[in-house]
Amino acid sequence: MNGEFLGFIGWLLQMFGYLIFARAMTSWFPDARRHPIVQLLYQITDPVMIPASRIIPRIGMIDLSPMIVLLTVFFISRKFMEASAGF
């Protein structure tokens, strides 16, 4: 694959990771869910976060799925960036 394409995919994954982080931060503000931007944020991240929340168990009131998904997305993003640098 082309190095620029791999770099672009890595960048997209990194941006998606930042969206997941923003989603986790909005969970601290329950009234924020009514805001249109936050609703868009949930629509973008739900396809990944809902299955992850079903698979990864909660620890009491703490949902670890955003952290685990975030680490996984950033790891994959870094691998794409490293692969793109090799070209």
Order of alpha helices (4+ residues) and beta strands (2+ residues): alpha-alpha-alpha
